[in-house]
Amino acid sequence: HAGTGQIFWTNMGRAAERDGYIMRCEKDGSGVATIVAPGGTFTPKQLKIDETAGKLYWSDREGMAIQRCNLDGSALETLVVTGNPATDKDDQSRWCVGIALDPQRGHIYWTQKGGDNSGQGLIRRVNMQAPAGSTPTNRRDMITLFSRMPEPIDLDLDLATRAMYWTDRGDNTVSCAPMDPAAGYDPATRMDRKILLRGLGEAIGVALDLPRNRMAWTNLEGQLGFANLDGSGARTLLTGQGMLTGICWG
């Protein structure tokens, strides 16, 4: 967090049990604290901060939800519910994984990964402020931007160019596409996805460093790499690091 210097992260817990939690510490590693207690979320994945509003947002995978809270863990809310964790637990098309924020326009973006390279993946958008009459299970403002994707995971946004970037664990890529599709588009057949990097070996994390025109990525094969935003100049910095997931620039 730019204002407080604190670091926040998610802990999935055990995938079959609702015991996920969220922690924070000071930038020197001191003051480690749990701000969302185990069970406040199921299996939290990517986490983002709305700096101005002082809110944390995250995707809950097996919880099939988008949640948020204050920086101290208070005011925990479930904004979107994509399925019932009990009756839909085997339906990975409902699993929310990546998340990204556009506070200027009041939008939340997220991925639903689907099964392994199954072509069930989604990228969706919803308003931070739910419209009147909506419930978490009936978000009338939900828009599907992409569907039938291999297995989209983490997201990041370039708000200046209105472009979204994401990893896909199914086809081992980093891609980008416009955040605002053409009128009358079909999310299943959009042709404006541009693949920037290939062969990333179960790609998971992606983070943009917009001032330096670059991005970083991680994968489950234990690699950390970076490239220019257009995919050029790609380099692998680390290998053999275990199963790497989230990443951000400091």
Backbone bond lengths (Angstrom), bond angles and torsions (degrees), N, CA, C in turn:
res aa  C-N    CA-C-N  psi(-1)  N-CA   C-N-CA  omega(-1)  CA-C   N-CA-C  phi
1 H - - - 1.458 - - 1.515 108.36 -
2 A 1.346 116.47 123.23 1.460 120.66 -173.90 1.528 112.38 -62.47
3 G 1.338 116.62 -35.61 1.456 119.85 -177.05 1.513 113.77 -76.00
4 T 1.317 116.72 -45.04 1.472 120.24 -175.28 1.522 112.97 -95.88
5 G 1.331 117.42 -17.73 1.457 120.14 -175.74 1.519 112.98 75.39
6 Q 1.310 117.29 3.93 1.461 119.87 -178.33 1.526 111.49 -80.21
7 I 1.330 115.17 155.89 1.459 123.47 177.99 1.523 108.10 -111.31
8 F 1.322 116.14 133.61 1.466 122.18 -179.99 1.523 108.62 -120.69
9 W 1.323 116.38 145.35 1.469 119.35 176.55 1.523 110.98 -153.07
10 T 1.341 113.98 159.69 1.466 121.83 178.79 1.518 110.12 -99.40
11 N 1.318 116.26 149.52 1.463 123.94 171.36 1.522 107.56 -123.90
12 M 1.338 116.67 119.86 1.459 120.74 -174.95 1.520 113.25 -68.47
13 G 1.312 117.54 -32.39 1.452 119.25 -170.04 1.522 109.81 72.66
14 R 1.305 116.74 -156.39 1.462 121.34 178.62 1.522 109.86 -90.69
15 A 1.325 115.27 132.99 1.464 119.54 -169.85 1.520 113.21 -59.93
16 A 1.329 117.55 -30.14 1.460 120.10 -175.51 1.528 113.09 -88.12
17 E 1.316 117.68 -3.67 1.464 120.66 -176.07 1.524 110.63 -128.52
18 R 1.323 115.81 146.30 1.462 119.81 178.97 1.531 108.44 -81.97
19 D 1.346 115.47 84.07 1.465 119.35 -179.31 1.532 111.88 -138.60
20 G 1.347 116.51 22.56 1.456 119.76 177.38 1.518 111.92 -70.06
21 Y 1.341 116.01 155.59 1.464 120.04 -178.90 1.517 109.88 -154.09
22 I 1.340 116.37 169.06 1.462 122.70 -177.34 1.524 108.87 -129.16
23 M 1.335 115.47 138.06 1.461 121.49 -175.54 1.531 110.60 -127.72
24 R 1.328 114.42 166.82 1.468 120.43 173.58 1.523 108.76 -148.57
25 C 1.331 114.72 162.56 1.462 120.92 173.37 1.517 108.22 -152.02
26 E 1.329 115.95 171.74 1.458 120.64 174.00 1.534 108.63 -76.10
27 K 1.332 116.27 165.67 1.458 119.07 -174.09 1.527 112.85 -67.40
28 D 1.340 117.51 -16.52 1.471 119.71 175.67 1.522 112.26 -92.47
29 G 1.338 117.04 5.14 1.457 121.79 178.43 1.506 114.66 91.80
30 S 1.308 117.83 -4.79 1.468 120.79 179.18 1.522 110.78 -82.78
31 G 1.323 115.02 170.54 1.457 120.66 174.13 1.507 114.65 64.42
32 V 1.325 117.01 36.97 1.468 119.96 179.43 1.529 109.50 -64.05
33 A 1.312 115.97 128.73 1.470 120.48 -176.93 1.512 109.85 -144.66
34 T 1.315 116.15 147.45 1.468 122.71 172.36 1.517 107.67 -92.23
35 I 1.318 117.00 120.97 1.470 119.68 -177.33 1.532 112.22 -103.80
36 V 1.332 118.15 -27.37 1.463 121.59 169.55 1.519 106.00 -117.71
37 A 1.322 116.48 114.05 1.466 121.85 -172.27 1.527 110.93 -67.53
38 P 1.342 116.63 155.35 1.464 119.79 175.88 1.529 111.37 -51.04
39 G 1.321 115.53 130.69 1.458 120.94 -177.33 1.511 113.49 97.29
40 G 1.343 116.98 -15.68 1.463 119.01 174.55 1.514 111.43 -67.23
41 T 1.329 114.70 -20.61 1.447 122.28 175.56 1.523 106.84 -145.98
42 F 1.326 118.51 164.51 1.465 121.49 -173.56 1.526 110.02 -90.75
43 T 1.320 116.97 -75.58 1.472 121.32 175.91 1.526 107.79 -132.79
44 P 1.334 117.81 81.47 1.466 120.33 -177.25 1.519 111.69 -66.84
45 K 1.329 115.99 138.91 1.459 122.34 -177.66 1.527 109.94 -115.52
46 Q 1.331 118.50 -117.99 1.467 119.47 -175.20 1.527 110.36 -65.11
47 L 1.327 114.97 142.98 1.473 123.63 -175.08 1.518 108.59 -127.37
48 K 1.325 117.19 136.24 1.464 122.16 177.17 1.524 109.61 -135.09
49 I 1.339 115.89 155.42 1.461 122.24 -178.55 1.522 109.48 -114.79
50 D 1.316 116.39 131.74 1.457 122.54 165.50 1.526 105.32 -91.26
51 E 1.327 116.07 98.40 1.465 121.39 -171.84 1.531 111.80 -60.17
52 T 1.319 117.42 -45.45 1.462 121.28 -174.90 1.524 111.83 -65.77
53 A 1.324 116.15 -44.07 1.463 120.65 -177.77 1.517 113.15 -83.44
54 G 1.340 117.54 -12.94 1.463 120.49 -178.77 1.516 112.55 67.22
55 K 1.337 115.88 44.20 1.461 121.49 -178.19 1.523 110.82 -124.19
56 L 1.324 115.77 142.57 1.455 123.32 169.52 1.520 108.76 -99.56
57 Y 1.328 116.16 137.63 1.464 122.31 176.00 1.521 108.69 -125.17
58 W 1.317 117.43 141.92 1.462 119.72 176.10 1.524 110.94 -151.42
59 S 1.350 112.92 158.53 1.457 121.44 172.21 1.516 109.01 -93.00
60 D 1.323 116.59 137.25 1.465 122.84 177.69 1.526 107.12 -110.87
61 R 1.331 116.16 113.65 1.465 121.11 -170.90 1.534 111.56 -67.67
62 E 1.333 117.47 -77.33 1.468 119.24 179.65 1.525 112.37 -66.00
63 G 1.327 117.39 -21.29 1.458 120.70 174.73 1.513 113.26 -73.39
64 M 1.348 115.48 -15.04 1.466 122.09 176.06 1.529 110.26 53.60
65 A 1.351 115.04 55.96 1.457 118.38 -172.46 1.523 111.25 -156.66
66 I 1.330 114.82 160.80 1.459 123.90 167.53 1.518 106.32 -112.82
67 Q 1.351 116.27 127.63 1.460 120.70 -176.69 1.529 111.17 -128.02
68 R 1.334 115.52 163.88 1.461 120.72 174.26 1.518 109.26 -151.08
69 C 1.337 115.11 162.70 1.465 121.57 174.82 1.519 108.49 -158.65
70 N 1.324 116.05 172.45 1.455 121.21 172.47 1.526 110.40 -72.69
71 L 1.331 116.98 167.99 1.459 121.07 -176.92 1.521 112.96 -64.97
72 D 1.339 117.40 -17.21 1.468 120.05 176.34 1.519 112.19 -98.74
73 G 1.337 116.60 6.26 1.456 121.36 178.84 1.515 114.57 90.87
74 S 1.315 117.54 -6.31 1.465 120.10 179.70 1.526 110.35 -76.91
75 A 1.325 115.54 169.72 1.471 123.25 178.54 1.520 111.57 54.46
76 L 1.331 116.38 46.78 1.466 121.52 177.55 1.527 109.56 -67.57
77 E 1.332 116.26 127.24 1.467 121.39 -177.96 1.521 110.17 -132.32
78 T 1.314 116.13 148.08 1.458 122.73 168.43 1.520 107.43 -106.26
79 L 1.333 116.67 116.55 1.453 121.61 -173.72 1.521 112.96 -92.47
80 V 1.331 115.47 -37.62 1.467 121.36 -176.98 1.520 107.59 -135.80
81 V 1.310 116.87 137.51 1.464 122.83 172.66 1.522 107.28 -123.62
82 T 1.336 116.54 122.86 1.468 121.07 -176.91 1.524 112.87 -102.55
83 G 1.332 117.32 -6.04 1.456 120.12 179.51 1.515 110.92 -176.58
84 N 1.309 116.02 174.31 1.463 122.65 178.29 1.526 108.42 -99.03
85 P 1.348 118.36 117.35 1.467 120.04 -176.45 1.521 114.23 -58.35
86 A 1.315 117.42 -23.48 1.468 119.67 179.79 1.529 111.63 -84.67
87 T 1.322 116.24 -53.49 1.461 119.18 -173.71 1.529 112.93 -85.46
88 D 1.332 118.23 -20.77 1.464 121.54 -178.05 1.529 112.47 -109.92
89 K 1.323 117.98 17.28 1.460 120.53 -167.63 1.524 114.25 -61.19
90 D 1.306 118.81 -22.75 1.462 121.11 -179.68 1.530 112.91 -95.03
91 D 1.313 116.97 0.73 1.469 121.20 -177.74 1.525 109.49 -94.96
92 Q 1.335 116.26 91.11 1.460 120.17 -175.59 1.528 112.68 -70.60
93 S 1.317 118.37 -12.63 1.464 119.45 176.12 1.523 111.29 -66.38
94 R 1.329 117.13 -15.20 1.460 121.91 178.83 1.530 112.44 -94.96
95 W 1.335 118.22 -4.39 1.461 122.27 -174.77 1.531 110.82 -76.30
96 C 1.311 117.17 118.55 1.466 123.00 177.70 1.532 109.16 -87.42
97 V 1.324 116.78 128.43 1.464 120.28 -173.36 1.526 112.05 -125.17
98 G 1.319 117.98 -66.63 1.464 120.78 -178.88 1.511 111.49 -87.34
99 I 1.352 115.56 158.02 1.463 120.10 177.48 1.519 109.27 -152.01
100 A 1.329 115.90 147.51 1.462 122.08 176.67 1.523 108.21 -150.51
101 L 1.340 115.63 155.64 1.462 120.88 -172.04 1.523 111.84 -123.81
102 D 1.315 114.62 142.42 1.465 122.84 170.25 1.527 106.91 -124.57
103 P 1.344 117.07 79.38 1.469 119.08 -175.66 1.523 113.03 -62.52
104 Q 1.334 117.33 -30.09 1.463 120.12 -177.88 1.525 111.09 -59.88
105 R 1.308 116.36 -39.35 1.465 120.70 179.54 1.522 112.34 -102.39
106 G 1.337 116.87 -1.58 1.454 120.80 176.81 1.510 113.79 72.70
107 H 1.341 117.34 40.09 1.456 121.54 -176.83 1.524 112.21 -119.75
108 I 1.317 115.18 147.23 1.460 124.41 171.36 1.527 107.72 -115.32
109 Y 1.312 116.30 133.37 1.459 122.81 175.06 1.522 108.52 -113.22
110 W 1.329 117.99 143.95 1.458 119.25 175.83 1.520 110.67 -153.16
111 T 1.344 114.42 164.05 1.467 120.83 175.72 1.517 110.00 -110.23
112 Q 1.324 115.22 149.89 1.466 123.36 165.75 1.514 106.01 -121.25
113 K 1.342 116.84 116.93 1.446 119.80 -161.19 1.532 115.05 -78.97
114 G 1.315 118.79 -30.93 1.453 119.99 -172.20 1.517 110.65 73.10
115 G 1.322 116.58 -179.20 1.453 121.21 179.18 1.524 111.90 -69.93
116 D 1.318 116.50 178.40 1.463 121.28 -177.40 1.522 110.41 -60.52
117 N 1.340 115.13 112.42 1.469 121.76 176.62 1.535 111.37 47.44
118 S 1.324 115.48 44.80 1.470 120.48 -170.07 1.524 114.06 -96.68
119 G 1.336 117.51 -8.05 1.455 118.96 -175.97 1.513 114.15 72.75
120 Q 1.334 116.59 22.76 1.475 121.23 179.00 1.524 112.25 -107.53
121 G 1.325 117.92 2.06 1.461 121.20 -171.72 1.514 113.29 -69.64
122 L 1.339 114.44 149.46 1.462 122.72 -178.95 1.525 110.34 -131.64
123 I 1.331 116.18 149.76 1.466 122.33 162.04 1.517 106.44 -121.77
124 R 1.333 115.79 128.50 1.457 120.77 -173.54 1.523 111.71 -130.48
125 R 1.319 115.25 164.43 1.465 121.71 178.70 1.520 109.01 -138.61
126 V 1.343 114.36 146.41 1.454 120.44 177.08 1.522 107.50 -149.57
127 N 1.316 117.70 161.54 1.461 121.76 178.62 1.530 110.93 -78.15
128 M 1.333 116.70 144.64 1.460 120.22 173.37 1.523 111.07 -61.27
129 Q 1.316 115.99 -35.83 1.456 121.84 178.20 1.523 108.63 -101.41
130 A 1.307 117.02 113.65 1.460 120.22 -177.83 1.528 110.49 -66.91
131 P 1.316 117.94 139.28 1.467 119.92 176.60 1.520 111.36 -67.97
132 A 1.311 115.50 156.22 1.462 120.82 179.47 1.518 110.61 -56.05
133 G 1.322 115.35 135.83 1.452 120.62 177.89 1.512 114.68 89.25
134 S 1.329 117.15 -8.76 1.462 120.05 178.63 1.516 111.01 -83.97
135 T 1.319 116.32 152.64 1.459 122.97 172.47 1.531 107.35 -125.78
136 P 1.328 118.52 165.60 1.473 119.02 178.88 1.525 113.82 -56.23
137 T 1.317 117.51 -31.15 1.468 120.15 179.67 1.533 112.65 -89.55
138 N 1.324 116.97 -6.12 1.466 121.53 -179.63 1.521 108.99 -139.52
139 R 1.337 115.18 71.03 1.458 120.21 178.73 1.525 109.06 -85.95
140 R 1.309 115.02 100.29 1.461 120.82 -176.28 1.527 112.63 -65.74
141 D 1.333 115.94 -15.61 1.461 120.26 -178.04 1.528 112.34 -97.21
142 M 1.327 118.41 7.77 1.465 120.85 -177.72 1.527 110.65 -72.29
143 I 1.341 114.85 133.18 1.460 121.91 178.11 1.524 108.32 -122.05
144 T 1.325 117.84 131.89 1.452 122.06 172.96 1.526 108.14 -94.40
145 L 1.337 116.02 117.03 1.462 121.75 -177.89 1.523 111.76 -87.80
146 F 1.319 116.74 -38.28 1.465 122.54 176.14 1.518 108.55 -137.88
147 S 1.320 116.21 145.83 1.460 121.73 172.09 1.530 108.69 -138.78
148 R 1.327 115.51 173.97 1.466 122.41 179.21 1.532 111.96 54.16
149 M 1.340 116.25 40.22 1.456 121.17 178.66 1.528 109.14 -93.56
150 P 1.349 118.68 157.77 1.473 119.52 -177.67 1.526 112.75 -57.82
151 E 1.348 118.12 -60.97 1.471 120.24 -178.36 1.534 109.44 -172.13
152 P 1.341 118.93 70.64 1.461 121.56 -175.81 1.533 111.67 -67.14
153 I 1.332 114.78 141.30 1.471 119.68 -175.84 1.537 109.98 -120.04
154 D 1.326 118.74 -99.69 1.467 120.52 -173.00 1.527 112.00 -88.19
155 L 1.334 114.46 155.78 1.459 123.71 -174.26 1.522 111.12 -127.58
156 D 1.333 116.47 150.37 1.460 122.07 165.26 1.520 107.35 -149.91
157 L 1.335 116.85 158.74 1.457 121.97 -172.84 1.522 111.43 -125.88
158 D 1.336 115.94 143.86 1.456 123.08 166.76 1.523 105.85 -108.36
159 L 1.325 116.02 98.00 1.465 120.45 -173.02 1.527 111.56 -69.98
160 A 1.324 117.92 -27.19 1.463 120.36 -179.21 1.528 111.29 -68.21
161 T 1.323 117.32 -41.03 1.464 120.75 -179.53 1.528 112.13 -97.98
162 R 1.338 116.39 0.24 1.468 122.58 -179.38 1.527 110.41 55.56
163 A 1.343 115.34 50.52 1.463 121.19 179.40 1.512 109.47 -123.40
164 M 1.324 116.64 140.44 1.459 121.10 173.77 1.525 109.12 -110.89
165 Y 1.322 114.37 142.94 1.456 123.18 -179.51 1.522 107.78 -120.31
166 W 1.334 116.45 143.50 1.461 118.24 179.02 1.523 110.75 -153.78
167 T 1.324 114.17 155.45 1.456 121.23 171.87 1.522 109.06 -92.94
168 D 1.319 115.23 153.10 1.460 120.60 173.59 1.517 108.44 -131.69
169 R 1.320 115.48 116.42 1.464 122.74 -177.68 1.521 111.75 -75.22
170 G 1.332 116.44 -17.26 1.454 120.14 -179.06 1.515 112.93 -78.54
171 D 1.355 117.09 -49.17 1.466 119.22 179.82 1.532 112.04 -106.96
172 N 1.354 116.44 11.28 1.480 122.21 169.95 1.520 112.67 59.68
173 T 1.338 115.45 51.35 1.458 120.68 -173.90 1.524 112.13 -131.90
174 V 1.341 114.81 165.18 1.466 123.20 158.58 1.520 106.21 -117.46
175 S 1.321 115.73 131.28 1.462 121.63 -178.52 1.517 110.69 -127.78
176 C 1.329 115.48 166.37 1.460 120.79 170.32 1.523 108.59 -138.12
177 A 1.322 114.31 159.33 1.464 121.07 178.37 1.520 108.06 -162.44
178 P 1.327 118.10 159.78 1.460 120.41 176.82 1.533 111.52 -62.14
179 M 1.318 115.59 140.68 1.454 120.98 174.39 1.530 111.22 -71.61
180 D 1.320 116.36 -23.27 1.463 121.71 -176.79 1.526 108.95 -116.99
181 P 1.326 117.79 95.19 1.468 119.74 -177.60 1.522 112.22 -70.27
182 A 1.329 114.76 161.93 1.459 120.42 179.01 1.526 110.45 -63.92
183 A 1.310 115.81 151.45 1.467 120.89 178.66 1.520 110.17 -58.59
184 G 1.334 115.24 139.65 1.443 120.45 177.10 1.515 115.14 76.67
185 Y 1.331 116.89 13.50 1.466 121.04 -178.47 1.526 111.33 -66.70
186 D 1.317 115.56 157.08 1.457 123.10 173.06 1.527 106.94 -110.15
187 P 1.342 119.13 117.32 1.470 120.24 -176.66 1.529 113.49 -61.13
188 A 1.329 117.57 -21.03 1.466 121.24 -179.14 1.518 112.91 -83.01
189 T 1.339 116.69 -17.58 1.466 119.27 -173.40 1.525 113.01 -129.98
190 R 1.338 117.77 18.33 1.470 119.88 177.42 1.526 110.28 -56.24
191 M 1.324 116.36 137.20 1.455 122.13 -178.59 1.531 112.68 -109.23
192 D 1.336 117.01 8.04 1.468 119.12 -175.05 1.523 113.16 -101.24
193 R 1.328 117.21 15.32 1.464 120.87 170.49 1.523 108.63 -77.17
194 K 1.316 116.43 128.29 1.463 121.44 178.00 1.519 109.12 -113.67
195 I 1.327 117.65 118.43 1.465 121.45 177.92 1.521 108.89 -80.76
196 L 1.332 116.45 122.29 1.460 122.62 -175.13 1.524 112.55 -98.07
197 L 1.331 117.05 -37.55 1.463 122.49 -178.32 1.516 108.63 -135.52
198 R 1.328 116.49 140.80 1.465 121.92 179.60 1.530 109.69 -126.21
199 G 1.322 115.59 165.03 1.454 121.16 173.01 1.517 114.45 69.81
200 L 1.330 117.24 33.97 1.465 120.38 -173.61 1.521 114.02 -89.89
201 G 1.319 119.14 0.55 1.466 120.00 171.50 1.512 114.64 63.55
202 E 1.336 117.35 73.38 1.468 123.72 -178.44 1.530 111.27 57.52
203 A 1.314 114.53 61.67 1.463 121.84 -177.79 1.533 110.57 -63.90
204 I 1.333 115.28 139.09 1.469 120.43 -178.89 1.532 110.96 -125.53
205 G 1.320 117.57 -72.74 1.456 121.57 -172.30 1.518 112.77 -84.16
206 V 1.334 115.91 145.43 1.460 121.62 170.64 1.519 107.71 -146.11
207 A 1.338 115.96 139.09 1.459 121.39 178.76 1.520 108.61 -146.25
208 L 1.320 116.06 132.29 1.455 121.88 -178.93 1.522 110.71 -92.50
209 D 1.333 115.62 138.69 1.462 123.09 170.79 1.519 105.44 -113.38
210 L 1.328 115.84 83.23 1.461 120.63 -169.64 1.531 113.51 -65.01
211 P 1.347 120.35 -39.48 1.466 118.08 179.04 1.525 113.76 -59.65
212 R 1.330 117.05 -27.27 1.462 120.80 -179.23 1.529 112.65 -106.97
213 N 1.335 115.87 9.55 1.464 120.53 174.80 1.526 112.51 56.56
214 R 1.334 116.65 44.93 1.457 119.50 -177.97 1.527 110.26 -144.44
215 M 1.329 114.32 167.92 1.457 121.00 176.64 1.517 109.24 -139.74
216 A 1.321 115.15 157.22 1.460 122.04 175.16 1.521 108.66 -120.64
217 W 1.336 115.77 153.15 1.463 120.42 -179.36 1.525 109.66 -143.22
218 T 1.326 114.99 158.48 1.460 121.86 174.92 1.522 108.55 -133.21
219 N 1.337 115.87 164.64 1.465 119.46 174.54 1.520 110.87 -146.37
220 L 1.322 115.23 170.42 1.461 120.96 -177.80 1.523 112.76 -75.49
221 E 1.323 116.99 -6.73 1.460 120.62 174.19 1.526 112.17 -85.88
222 G 1.339 116.11 2.71 1.453 120.45 174.92 1.512 114.72 85.27
223 Q 1.317 116.69 27.79 1.456 120.70 179.74 1.522 111.24 -108.42
224 L 1.330 115.34 147.45 1.462 123.89 172.10 1.518 107.18 -124.95
225 G 1.326 116.32 127.38 1.454 119.64 -179.44 1.503 111.73 -140.11
226 F 1.334 115.06 170.26 1.452 118.69 173.27 1.518 109.33 -145.24
227 A 1.326 115.06 164.75 1.457 122.05 -178.81 1.517 107.97 -159.20
228 N 1.319 116.77 165.25 1.454 120.68 169.97 1.527 109.14 -66.19
229 L 1.317 116.65 161.43 1.465 119.72 -176.18 1.518 112.82 -61.61
230 D 1.320 117.68 -24.90 1.462 119.83 178.34 1.523 112.38 -88.31
231 G 1.344 117.20 4.95 1.449 121.86 178.39 1.513 114.63 92.08
232 S 1.321 117.21 -8.56 1.458 119.93 179.23 1.520 110.92 -76.27
233 G 1.325 116.16 164.22 1.467 121.53 175.86 1.510 114.25 63.71
234 A 1.320 117.56 29.71 1.474 120.36 -176.27 1.522 110.92 -68.76
235 R 1.325 115.33 136.30 1.461 122.16 177.76 1.518 109.48 -140.53
236 T 1.319 116.96 143.33 1.457 122.23 172.39 1.520 107.46 -98.41
237 L 1.327 116.70 120.26 1.464 122.17 -175.21 1.514 112.50 -89.33
238 L 1.339 116.92 -39.22 1.455 121.83 -176.54 1.517 109.63 -134.97
239 T 1.333 116.16 146.82 1.463 121.43 173.46 1.524 108.31 -133.87
240 G 1.324 116.01 164.53 1.453 120.43 175.22 1.514 114.71 64.61
241 Q 1.325 117.30 33.23 1.464 121.70 -176.01 1.521 113.20 -96.09
242 G 1.322 118.38 11.88 1.458 119.51 -174.57 1.517 110.26 85.28
243 M 1.289 116.22 -167.29 1.474 120.96 -177.17 1.525 109.11 -83.78
244 L 1.334 116.96 101.47 1.452 121.43 -177.35 1.533 110.05 -89.83
245 T 1.328 115.59 140.06 1.456 119.72 -179.73 1.539 109.89 -122.97
246 G 1.314 119.75 -99.30 1.441 121.94 -173.52 1.512 113.98 -70.86
247 I 1.337 115.90 157.06 1.456 122.19 177.61 1.526 108.95 -153.28
248 C 1.345 116.63 149.01 1.450 121.15 172.50 1.520 109.07 -151.12
249 W 1.318 116.19 160.86 1.457 122.39 176.76 1.534 109.35 -89.67
250 G 1.328 116.72 141.34 1.457 121.20 178.17 1.507 111.56 -100.05
